[in-house]
C-alpha cells in the first residue's frame, strides 16, 4: 500500500494540538474544487503540467512546474474557501503534496519543487522519503483522495493545516516490472495529517513540520 511519510512534527506549535480532536469539519465556507488528474507521459517519463497559482494572498512568481502521471489520480475534495487567506494556505498545502509526488515520478529527491514547498524537518523527511522510492525503483499508481481540510491561524505568519487521506486505492509500483504492491484496505488506510506552515517572503506557505496518524480518519 502507498505510504506517505509520518513525520515527527518537532517544530509544530502546540496550538495545532487543537486539531487532534478529529478530522471532522472543514475550512470556512468550503466549496468543491474539482479533481486533479494525472496527464501525459508514461510511467518513467511523466509529462509536466502546471497546477496553478494562489487565488488569495500574495501571489508568488516562478513556481516550479509539477509532474503528473496518467496512472496516478489525485482528488482534493472541498479544498477551497471563500476566505482569501485560508484559500492561499489550502492551495500551498495541496501543492506541497503534489510536489512530493512530482519528485517521486521523476525519481529526484532534489527536485526544485521539494525545497520550494518544504523547509526544516519537513524538507529533510520528504527528501529521504522520495529517496526511498528512487532506491527501490518504485513509483505511484492508483487513486488518492485528500479530504476534510481544516486551517487554523496560530500566528501572523504561521498556520496549521490538517486533512485526511484515503489511501485504500493508492499503491507503489515497480517501474521496471510494473508489479503493483497492494494490501487490503483497513482503518489504517485513512490517515490524519497535520502540517505546520510558515509564510515566506515570496508569499508561499511552506511546510516546515508534518505529522500523521493512521486510523484517525474515516471514509
N, C-alpha and C positions, 0 to 999 in steps of 0.2 A: 504494500500500500504506500501511496505517496505520503511523505512525512516532511512538513515544514519544520524549521528549527524551533525548538522550545528554548529560547534564550533566557539567560538569567538577567533579570531587569535590575541590575545593581544600581543604576543611576536613576531609576524611575521614582519620581517623587511620591511620597507617602499618600498624597491626595488621590492617586489613582486607585488606591485600595477601595474607594467608594464604589468603583465599578465592579468589584468582585462579587457583588450580591447576585450576579447572574448576567446573562446575555440578553435579557429581555429589554424592550424599549428601543428607541431609535433617536436619531438626531432631530432637531427642531424642524417641524413641517417637512418630513421626508416625502419624496416622490420618486417613482421608478426612473432609473437612468438607462435602462436597457442592458444589453449584453455586449461584451467584448469577445469576439470570437477569433480564433486563430485564422491566419490567412497566409497564402503564398507557399513558399518552398517546401522541400521535403524534410525528412527527419533530421538530416545532418546539416542542411543549409537553409534554415527558415528565412523567408523573406521579411524585410523590415517593414514596420508600419509605425506611424506616429499616433500616440494615444490621446493627445490633446493638451490643452493649456488650462490653467486655473480660470474659473469664471468669476471668482471673487478674490479680494485682497490684492496684494502686489503681484503683478504678472512678471514671471521670470522668463528671460530670453535664453536661447541656447540650450534648451532641454535636450538631452540625448534621445536619439531615436531608439525605440524599444522593439525588439524582435519578437515575433509570434510564430506559432506553428499550427498548421491546419489540423494536426492530430490532437491538439490540446485546446479545449474551450474553457473560458473563464467567464463567470457571470457575477456581477456586482448588483445585488438586489437592494432596492431602496437606498441607493448610495448617493444621494444628493439632498440639499437643504435649501430653503428659501433664504436663509441667513448666509450672507456672502462669506463671512469669516469662517463659519462652520463648513461651508461648501469647499473652501480652499483647503482646509485640513483634510476633508474627505478625499479630495482629488489626489493630494500628495500621498495619503495613506494607500490609496488604490495604486498609484504609480510605483510606490515602494514595493508592493507585492509583485506587480508586473515586471519591474526592473530585475527583481531577484530571478524570476522565471526566464526573463530575457537572457540573463547571463548563463543560465543552465542550458538554454537552447544552443548557445554558441560555445559552450564548454569553456567559458572565460571568467574566472573569479575576479580578474582585474578589469572587467568591462567598465567603461566610464559611468554607466547608469548605476552601478552598485554604490560607488562613492558619492554620486550625485544625490541619492535619496537616503543614504545612511551615514552615520557618524559614530565614533566612540565604540562601545561594546557591541552595538548592533552591526556596525560595519565589519568588525572582526568576525562575528558569528556568521554573517551572510557570506563573507569571503570563504570561510572554512567550509560552510555547507555546500556552496557551489563547487568548491574544490573536491568534495567527496563525490559528487556526480561526475566530475571530469575524470577523476582517478578510476572510477568504476566503469566509465564508458556508458553512463546512463543518461537518459533524458526523461521528459514528461509526456504522458499521454492520458487521454480521458477527459473528464469534466470536473471542474472545481467551482463551488459556489461560495461566495462571500456574502454574509447577510447580517442583519441586526447591528449596524454600526451605531456607535454612540460616542459623542465627543464631549469632553469636559475641559474647560479652560481653567488651568491651575495657576497661571501667572500670565503676564502680558505677552510673553513670547514662548510659553511652554504649555502644552496640552497633553492630554491622554486620549487615545483613540482605542476603543475596544470593539471587537467584532467577532462573529462566529464564522467558522468554515465547515462546509460539508465535504469531507474527503472520501466519501463512500465510493466515488467513481473516478478518483484521481490516482494514477499509478505511475511507477517508474518503469522505464523500458530500456532494454539493452540496445544501443544504437547499431551494433554490428549484426546481431542475430535477429533483432526485432522482438525478442522474448519480453512479454509483459509480466511484471511481478505483481500479482494480485493477492489479496487476502479478503476474508469475509468481513462485511460491514458489522460494526458494533457501536456501542455507546462512545467508545474512544475515537470513532471516526469523526465525531463532532467536537471541534476544538474552540475554546475561547482564547483569543489573543488580546493582549493589552500592549499598546505601543506608547512610549514616551517620545514626544516630538517637539523639537525646538525650531523656531523660525529664524532662518538665516538672513544675512544682509541682502541676499538676492530675492527674498520673499518666499523661498521654498521651505516648507515644513519638513525637516529632515528627521528621520527616526534615529534616536541615539540609544534607545533601550527597548527591549521587547521581551515579553514573557508569554507563555502559553500553557494551557492546562486542558488535557483531554477529558472528555466526559462532562464538561461544564455547560455544554450547549445541547439543545435538542433540535430535531429536524424542523 
